[in-house]
């Protein structure tokens, strides 16, 4: 699992292309750091695959500003077992703090 988005309105592709900060970023890096390859429809070349070995320049660009180069239709991401989290049972606690406008 490269990221654990904390909003039900964000899909994985926008999360990853936006960097992908999550509660497990300190353990496994940002979601974008776990990107292996993408299939993207570009305005000039149509559907292409970008990875470190195929269309590497496009892949590098996607990791910095992916939403500006085309429409990503598929991603390949590294996944990590839950056992790499801090507890033996794979559980973790995430705390959220909410403040009223007066605070």
Backbone torsions as a table, in degrees:
resi	resn	phi	psi	omega
1	UNK	NA	111.3	-178.3
2	UNK	-79.2	-20.9	-177.4
3	UNK	-157.4	158.8	174.9
4	UNK	-127.7	86.5	-177.1
5	UNK	-58.3	142.1	-176.6
6	UNK	-106.2	29.5	176.4
7	UNK	-142.8	136.7	179.7
8	UNK	-77.8	-5.4	-177.7
9	UNK	-99.7	-0.7	-177.7
10	UNK	-109.0	125.5	175.3
11	UNK	-83.3	173.8	-178.3
12	UNK	-69.3	-39.1	-177.7
13	UNK	-62.9	-50.7	176.9
14	UNK	-62.3	-37.4	178.6
15	UNK	-59.8	-48.9	-177.1
16	UNK	-66.5	-47.6	-177.9
17	UNK	-65.8	-23.3	177.0
18	UNK	-86.8	6.0	-179.8
19	UNK	112.6	-53.3	175.3
20	UNK	85.1	54.5	175.2
21	UNK	-77.1	131.7	179.4
22	UNK	-149.0	-179.3	-179.4
23	UNK	-65.6	-21.5	-178.9
24	UNK	-104.0	11.5	179.7
25	UNK	-60.8	-33.3	179.8
26	UNK	-68.4	-21.0	-179.0
27	UNK	-94.4	-45.6	-172.8
28	UNK	-119.7	9.5	-179.5
29	UNK	82.1	-179.8	177.2
30	UNK	-68.9	160.5	177.8
31	UNK	-59.0	-39.0	-179.2
32	UNK	-63.2	-27.3	177.4
33	UNK	-69.0	-17.9	-178.0
34	UNK	-102.6	11.1	179.6
35	UNK	-79.0	129.2	-179.8
36	UNK	-103.1	-44.1	-178.1
37	UNK	-160.7	158.6	175.0
38	UNK	-136.9	151.7	165.6
39	UNK	-105.7	127.6	-174.2
40	UNK	-138.0	140.5	174.1
41	UNK	-96.3	114.8	179.7
42	UNK	-102.8	155.4	-178.5
43	UNK	-67.2	-24.1	-175.4
44	UNK	-103.6	-28.4	-173.7
45	UNK	-118.6	0.5	-178.7
46	UNK	71.7	-145.0	-177.3
47	UNK	-79.9	120.8	178.3
48	UNK	-134.8	160.5	174.1
49	UNK	-104.9	136.1	177.3
50	UNK	-125.9	131.2	178.0
51	UNK	-153.7	-174.2	178.5
52	UNK	-65.2	-23.6	-177.4
53	UNK	-109.0	-13.3	-177.9
54	UNK	-129.8	120.8	-175.3
55	UNK	53.2	51.7	-174.0
56	UNK	-60.9	-35.8	178.4
57	UNK	-63.4	-42.7	177.6
58	UNK	-65.3	-40.7	179.1
59	UNK	-60.6	-44.2	178.5
60	UNK	-61.7	-42.8	179.6
61	UNK	-64.4	-40.2	179.0
62	UNK	-61.3	-33.2	-178.8
63	UNK	-74.4	-8.0	177.6
64	UNK	-112.7	-31.0	-178.0
65	UNK	-156.8	56.1	-171.9
66	UNK	-58.5	-31.0	-175.7
67	UNK	-71.6	-7.1	-176.1
68	UNK	-103.1	1.2	-173.7
69	UNK	-111.6	-6.7	179.5
70	UNK	154.8	-165.4	-179.6
71	UNK	-107.8	115.0	178.8
72	UNK	-79.3	124.3	-178.6
73	UNK	-104.1	-18.8	-176.6
74	UNK	-157.3	146.0	177.7
75	UNK	-131.7	149.0	168.6
76	UNK	-116.5	124.2	-176.0
77	UNK	-123.5	149.6	169.2
78	UNK	-69.0	144.6	173.4
79	UNK	-120.6	156.4	-177.4
80	UNK	-130.3	137.7	179.1
81	UNK	-67.1	148.3	178.1
82	UNK	-60.6	-22.5	-179.2
83	UNK	-65.2	-13.4	178.3
84	UNK	-81.1	-6.5	176.2
85	UNK	-74.8	174.2	-168.6
86	UNK	-68.3	-26.0	-177.3
87	UNK	-101.2	150.7	-178.7
88	UNK	-63.1	-30.7	-177.0
89	UNK	-87.1	4.1	177.0
90	UNK	80.4	4.6	179.4
91	UNK	-90.8	154.0	174.1
92	UNK	-144.1	156.6	-179.5
93	UNK	-107.3	135.1	176.1
94	UNK	-123.3	126.4	-178.8
95	UNK	-106.3	139.0	175.1
96	UNK	-121.1	138.2	178.9
97	UNK	-116.5	131.7	-179.8
98	UNK	-122.9	134.3	-179.1
99	UNK	-122.1	143.6	176.7
100	UNK	-74.3	158.9	-179.7
101	UNK	-55.8	-30.6	-179.7
102	UNK	-71.5	-17.0	-179.5
103	UNK	-92.5	NA	NA
